Amino acid sequence: MVLSQLSYQVLIVTQVLVYQGIEQLSNGFVKAIVISLGIEKRTIVTEIILILLVCGVVAGTVGSLVGLGGGVIIVPVLLYLGSTSESFEVTPQIAVGTSLLVIAFSSLSSSISYFRQSKVDFRSALLFFTASGPGAIVGAFINNRMSGGAFLIGFGTFMIAVSFLLMMRGRWKKRNTEWSVTRTYHDTITNEHLTYGYTRKVALTVSFAVGILAGMFGVGGGALMMPVMLLLFHFPVHIAAATSMFMIFLSSIPGSITHGLYGNINWIFVIALAPGAWIGGQFGAYLSTKLKTRTLIIGLRAMLVLTGIRLIWTGMLDI
């Protein structure tokens, strides 16, 4: 109880700092960018800002609902803008670093909402983070040494794999395993006491892999963590999504710092994406209690496959 309350206070303080930072930066944002790029590019800049704002809302909402983190939407959008706009250069490294920092905003927003619904397992999330945090640093190191073509092929393959995991998530059966750590959760809607748990070795191994994916591709890693939490650890669905989002928030911090040290963050994009991602994170957590996500997942799977194929094809042409 003390741990969860302390974690919540940290989240609230961070939330206040985020709001103050966004407000101060946004006041002179458009004016500063227009001056730096030239008056004749005002329309292009405005369009890009609006696109990124909407992208942030969609990524935050979908990421929170499905437990993915939103990077599978942000990274392709940034790469597309970089290939079609002469105003901004977007390398795969910049797309990943920027996406990971924006994910920190959306996952923090979702985590606060989920905490208010008493759905975050802080102890489990903090344990997972002890492996996912270092993994994110390793992933950022790998990403900074990848060529553009190799990144596109790898990220495209990852997106198709995510689509497959989303398709199979409801078909795989839970495995009965012995756990070294056991948790209980009282479902106030069904009035059931649910039991779930995990072995530390498996949890830390998966979390490290999730961290590498986060740092390497700018995604939250929930696509890998969620099936494991549901099928091996028997987490209730909403607890898995909430705990996954909090772990994603924690993991995105060391990953973002590492990418920042490499100069892989476009702060203009971050400022444009962050407000929408914050709103989307709150909205997605709210919708998770109201909607069934089946239809959303079907559409998301199709989008992931088509985008993944396009990225792989483009990457093969770049090699």
C-alpha positions as CSV (number, residue, x, y, z in Angstrom):
1,M,0.0,0.0,0.0
2,V,2.8,2.4,0.9
3,L,4.7,1.5,-2.3
4,S,1.6,2.2,-4.5
5,Q,0.8,5.5,-2.7
6,L,4.5,6.6,-3.1
7,S,4.4,5.7,-6.8
8,Y,1.2,7.5,-7.3
9,Q,2.6,10.7,-5.7
10,V,5.6,10.5,-8.1
11,L,3.2,10.2,-11.0
12,I,1.1,13.2,-9.8
13,V,4.3,15.3,-9.4
14,T,5.4,14.3,-12.9
15,Q,2.0,15.1,-14.3
16,V,2.1,18.7,-12.9
17,L,5.6,19.2,-14.3
18,V,4.4,17.9,-17.7
19,Y,1.5,20.2,-17.8
20,Q,3.6,23.2,-16.8
21,G,6.3,22.3,-19.4
22,I,3.8,21.8,-22.2
23,E,2.1,25.1,-21.4
24,Q,5.3,27.1,-21.4
25,L,6.7,25.5,-24.5
26,S,3.5,25.7,-26.5
27,N,3.0,29.5,-25.9
28,G,5.8,30.4,-28.3
29,F,5.9,27.2,-30.3
30,V,4.3,28.1,-33.6
31,K,5.8,31.6,-33.6
32,A,9.3,30.3,-33.0
33,I,9.0,27.6,-35.7
34,V,7.6,29.9,-38.3
35,I,10.4,32.4,-37.7
36,S,13.1,29.7,-37.9
37,L,11.7,28.2,-41.2
38,G,10.6,31.4,-42.9
39,I,7.2,33.0,-43.4
40,E,6.6,31.2,-46.7
41,K,6.5,27.8,-45.0
42,R,3.8,28.8,-42.5
43,T,1.2,26.6,-44.1
44,I,3.4,23.5,-44.2
45,V,4.4,23.9,-40.6
46,T,0.8,24.4,-39.5
47,E,-0.3,21.2,-41.4
48,I,2.5,19.2,-39.9
49,I,1.7,20.4,-36.4
50,L,-2.0,19.4,-36.9
51,I,-1.1,16.0,-38.3
52,L,1.2,15.3,-35.4
53,L,-1.3,16.5,-32.9
54,V,-4.0,14.1,-34.3
55,C,-1.4,11.4,-34.5
56,G,-0.6,11.8,-30.9
57,V,-4.2,11.5,-29.9
58,V,-4.7,8.4,-32.0
59,A,-1.5,6.8,-30.8
60,G,-2.2,7.5,-27.2
61,T,-5.7,6.2,-27.4
62,V,-5.0,3.0,-29.3
63,G,-1.8,2.4,-27.3
64,S,-3.7,2.7,-24.0
65,L,-6.6,0.6,-25.1
66,V,-4.6,-2.3,-26.5
67,G,-1.6,-1.9,-24.2
68,L,1.0,-1.3,-27.1
69,G,2.3,2.1,-26.1
70,G,1.5,3.8,-29.5
71,G,4.9,3.6,-31.1
72,V,3.6,1.4,-33.9
73,I,1.6,4.4,-35.1
74,I,4.0,7.3,-34.3
75,V,7.2,5.9,-35.9
76,P,5.6,5.1,-39.4
77,V,3.9,8.6,-39.4
78,L,7.2,10.3,-38.6
79,L,9.0,8.3,-41.3
80,Y,6.3,9.2,-43.8
81,L,6.5,12.9,-43.0
82,G,10.2,12.8,-43.3
83,S,9.9,11.2,-46.8
84,T,7.3,13.7,-48.1
85,S,8.3,17.0,-46.5
86,E,11.4,19.1,-47.3
87,S,11.0,21.1,-44.1
88,F,12.2,18.3,-41.7
89,E,14.6,15.4,-42.0
90,V,13.5,12.3,-40.2
91,T,16.0,9.4,-40.0
92,P,14.9,6.1,-38.4
93,Q,17.0,7.1,-35.4
94,I,15.2,10.4,-34.9
95,A,11.8,8.7,-35.5
96,V,12.6,6.1,-32.8
97,G,14.0,8.6,-30.2
98,T,11.1,11.0,-30.7
99,S,8.5,8.3,-30.5
100,L,10.0,6.8,-27.3
101,L,9.9,10.2,-25.6
102,V,6.3,10.8,-26.7
103,I,5.4,7.3,-25.4
104,A,6.6,8.4,-22.0
105,F,3.9,11.1,-22.0
106,S,1.0,8.8,-23.2
107,S,2.0,5.9,-20.9
108,L,2.3,8.2,-17.9
109,S,-1.1,9.7,-18.7
110,S,-2.6,6.2,-19.0
111,S,-0.9,5.0,-15.8
112,I,-2.4,7.8,-13.7
113,S,-5.9,7.0,-15.1
114,Y,-5.4,3.3,-14.5
115,F,-4.2,3.9,-10.9
116,R,-7.3,5.8,-10.1
117,Q,-9.2,2.6,-11.2
118,S,-6.9,0.6,-8.9
119,K,-5.7,-1.6,-11.8
120,V,-1.9,-1.0,-11.7
121,D,0.2,-3.7,-10.1
122,F,3.1,-1.5,-9.0
123,R,5.2,-4.2,-7.5
124,S,5.2,-6.3,-10.6
125,A,5.8,-3.3,-12.9
126,L,8.8,-2.2,-10.9
127,L,10.2,-5.7,-11.0
128,F,9.8,-5.9,-14.8
129,F,11.4,-2.5,-15.1
130,T,14.7,-3.7,-13.5
131,A,15.2,-5.7,-16.7
132,S,13.3,-3.6,-19.3
133,G,15.2,-0.4,-18.3
134,P,18.6,-1.7,-19.1
135,G,17.1,-3.4,-22.2
136,A,15.9,-0.1,-23.5
137,I,19.4,1.3,-23.2
138,V,20.8,-1.7,-25.2
139,G,18.1,-1.2,-27.8
140,A,19.0,2.4,-28.3
141,F,22.6,1.5,-28.7
142,I,21.7,-1.1,-31.4
143,N,19.4,1.4,-33.1
144,N,22.0,4.0,-33.4
145,R,24.2,1.6,-35.4
146,M,21.5,0.3,-37.8
147,S,21.4,1.5,-41.4
148,G,18.1,2.9,-42.8
149,G,17.4,-0.1,-44.9
150,A,18.1,-2.6,-42.1
151,F,15.9,-0.6,-39.7
152,L,12.9,-0.5,-42.1
153,I,13.1,-4.3,-42.7
154,G,13.4,-5.0,-39.0
155,F,10.6,-2.6,-38.0
156,G,8.4,-3.9,-40.8
157,T,8.9,-7.5,-39.7
158,F,8.2,-6.4,-36.1
159,M,4.9,-4.8,-37.1
160,I,3.8,-7.9,-38.9
161,A,4.8,-10.0,-35.9
162,V,2.7,-7.7,-33.6
163,S,-0.3,-8.2,-35.9
164,F,0.1,-12.0,-35.6
165,L,0.3,-11.7,-31.8
166,L,-2.8,-9.6,-31.7
167,M,-4.6,-12.2,-33.9
168,M,-3.5,-15.1,-31.7
169,R,-3.9,-13.4,-28.4
170,G,-7.5,-14.6,-28.0
171,R,-6.9,-18.1,-29.3
172,W,-3.9,-19.3,-27.3
173,K,-4.8,-21.1,-24.1
174,K,-3.4,-20.2,-20.7
175,R,-0.6,-22.5,-19.5
176,N,-0.6,-23.9,-16.1
177,T,2.8,-23.1,-14.5
178,E,4.2,-22.9,-11.0
179,W,5.0,-19.4,-9.9
180,S,7.5,-18.1,-7.4
181,V,5.6,-14.9,-7.0
182,T,1.8,-14.9,-6.6
183,R,-0.6,-12.0,-6.7
184,T,-4.4,-11.6,-6.0
185,Y,-6.9,-9.2,-7.4
186,H,-10.5,-8.6,-6.4
187,D,-12.8,-7.8,-9.4
188,T,-15.4,-5.5,-8.0
189,I,-17.6,-6.0,-11.1
190,T,-17.9,-9.8,-10.9
191,N,-17.0,-9.9,-7.2
192,E,-14.3,-12.5,-7.9
193,H,-10.9,-13.0,-6.3
194,L,-8.5,-13.7,-9.1
195,T,-5.0,-15.2,-8.7
196,Y,-2.1,-14.7,-11.0
197,G,1.7,-14.8,-10.7
198,Y,5.0,-15.4,-12.4
199,T,8.5,-16.8,-12.0
200,R,11.1,-14.0,-11.7
201,K,13.5,-15.6,-14.3
202,V,10.9,-15.7,-17.0
203,A,9.5,-12.3,-16.1
204,L,12.9,-10.6,-16.2
205,T,13.9,-12.3,-19.5
206,V,10.8,-11.2,-21.3
207,S,11.1,-7.7,-19.8
208,F,14.6,-7.4,-21.0
209,A,13.5,-8.3,-24.5
210,V,10.7,-5.8,-24.3
211,G,13.2,-3.1,-23.3
212,I,15.4,-3.9,-26.3
213,L,12.4,-3.6,-28.6
214,A,11.4,-0.3,-27.0
215,G,14.9,1.2,-27.5
216,M,15.5,-0.2,-30.9
217,F,12.1,0.5,-32.6
218,G,10.6,3.2,-30.4
219,V,7.6,1.1,-29.3
220,G,6.3,0.3,-25.9
221,G,6.8,-3.4,-26.2
222,G,3.4,-4.2,-24.9
223,A,2.7,-6.4,-27.9
224,L,5.2,-8.9,-26.5
225,M,4.5,-8.3,-22.8
226,M,0.7,-8.5,-22.9
227,P,0.5,-12.1,-24.3
228,V,3.0,-13.3,-21.8
229,M,1.2,-11.6,-18.9
230,L,-2.1,-13.0,-20.0
231,L,-1.1,-16.5,-21.0
232,L,1.8,-17.4,-18.8
233,F,1.2,-15.2,-15.8
234,H,-2.6,-15.3,-15.9
235,F,-3.0,-11.5,-15.3
236,P,-6.6,-10.3,-15.6
237,V,-6.9,-8.4,-18.9
238,H,-7.3,-4.9,-17.4
239,I,-4.6,-5.4,-14.8
240,A,-2.2,-6.6,-17.6
241,A,-2.9,-3.5,-19.7
242,A,-2.5,-1.1,-16.8
243,T,0.6,-2.7,-15.5
244,S,2.1,-3.0,-19.0
245,M,1.5,0.8,-19.5
246,F,3.2,1.7,-16.3
247,M,6.2,-0.5,-17.1
248,I,6.3,1.1,-20.6
249,F,6.4,4.5,-18.9
250,L,9.4,3.5,-16.8
251,S,11.2,1.8,-19.6
252,S,10.8,4.8,-22.0
253,I,12.8,7.1,-19.6
254,P,16.3,5.4,-19.9
255,G,15.6,4.7,-23.5
256,S,14.7,8.4,-24.2
257,I,17.7,9.6,-22.3
258,T,20.0,7.4,-24.3
259,H,18.5,8.5,-27.6
260,G,18.8,12.1,-26.4
261,L,22.5,11.7,-25.8
262,Y,22.8,10.4,-29.3
263,G,20.9,13.5,-30.6
264,N,18.1,11.3,-31.9
265,I,15.2,13.4,-30.6
266,N,13.4,16.1,-32.7
267,W,12.0,18.4,-30.0
268,I,9.7,20.2,-32.4
269,F,7.9,16.9,-33.1
270,V,7.8,16.0,-29.4
271,I,6.1,19.3,-28.5
272,A,3.6,18.8,-31.3
273,L,2.9,15.1,-30.4
274,A,3.0,15.2,-26.6
275,P,-0.3,17.1,-25.9
276,G,-2.3,14.7,-28.1
277,A,-0.6,11.7,-26.7
278,W,-1.3,12.8,-23.2
279,I,-5.0,13.3,-24.0
280,G,-5.1,10.0,-25.9
281,G,-3.6,8.2,-23.0
282,Q,-6.3,9.5,-20.7
283,F,-9.1,8.8,-23.2
284,G,-7.9,5.3,-24.0
285,A,-7.8,4.3,-20.3
286,Y,-11.4,5.6,-20.0
287,L,-12.6,3.8,-23.0
288,S,-11.0,0.5,-21.8
289,T,-13.8,0.4,-19.2
290,K,-16.6,1.1,-21.7
291,L,-15.7,-0.7,-25.0
292,K,-14.8,-4.1,-26.3
293,T,-11.5,-3.7,-28.3
294,R,-12.2,-6.6,-30.8
295,T,-13.2,-4.3,-33.7
296,L,-10.3,-1.9,-33.0
297,I,-7.8,-4.8,-32.9
298,I,-9.0,-6.2,-36.2
299,G,-8.5,-2.8,-37.9
300,L,-5.1,-2.3,-36.2
301,R,-3.9,-5.7,-37.4
302,A,-4.7,-4.9,-41.0
303,M,-2.9,-1.5,-40.7
304,L,0.1,-3.2,-39.1
305,V,0.4,-5.8,-41.9
306,L,0.0,-3.3,-44.7
307,T,2.5,-0.8,-43.1
308,G,4.9,-3.6,-42.3
309,I,4.9,-4.9,-45.9
310,R,5.5,-1.3,-47.2
311,L,8.4,-0.7,-44.8
312,I,10.0,-4.0,-45.7
313,W,9.7,-3.3,-49.4
314,T,11.2,0.2,-49.0
315,G,14.0,-1.2,-46.8
316,M,14.9,-3.7,-49.4
317,L,15.2,-1.0,-52.0
318,D,17.4,1.0,-49.7
319,I,19.9,-1.8,-49.2
